[in-house]
């Protein structure tokens, strides 16, 4: 009877330890994600972009792409 109680308690302990390990891993992953998001925010803020600048950059890329196609067609 004591041995069975020991085995039952050990199973509960092992499950609790697995749960704690999993939670710690999840916390570590969240911390890494948070660090990455903070880094991305800093990069965006440091870029000093203005409202609408992404549209003008996209238009410039299209224009340059058109020139590249024309150049390949002539070459």
N, C-alpha and C positions, 0 to 999 in steps of 0.2 A: 504494500500500500504506500509506504514512504517512497519507494523507488518510482512508482507511477506518479506520485505528486511531484517528485523531482523532475521527471521527464516533462510533465505538463508545464511546470514553471519554466523549465529550460526552453520549451517551444515558445512560450509567451515572451521570454527574454529575447530569443533570436528574432522573432517577428518585430518586436519593439526596436531592436537594434537596426534591422533592415529599414524600418520606417524612418528612424532618425538619420541613417546614412542617406536615404533617398531625399529627405527634406534638406539636408545639408548640401547635397548635390544641386538640388533645385535652387537653393539660395545662392550658390556659387554661380550658377548659370544666369540667374537674374542680375547678379552684381556685374558679370561680364557684359550683359546686354545694356545695363545702365551706363557703364563706362563707355561703351561704343556709342550710345545715343548722346552722351555728353560730349564726346569727341566730335561727332557729326554736327551737333549744334554749334560748338566752338568754330569748326571749319566754315560753316555757313555764315556765322556772324563775322568772322575774320575776312571773308571774301568781299564784304562791303557791297553786296548787290543791292540794286534799287528795284522798286516795284516796276514790273513790265520789262525788266532787263532780260529775263529769260525768253520773252517773245522775240526781242530784237536779236538775241543770240541765235535762236532757232531759225529766224529768217536769214541771217548771215550764213549759217551752215547750209541751208538750202541753196543759197546763191552760189556758194563755193562748190557745192556738189554739182550744180549745173555746169559751172565752168570746167570742172574735172571731166564731166561727160563729154562736153564739147571738145576739150583738148584730146581726149582719147579717140573721139570720132575723127578729128583732123590728123591725128598722128598715125 
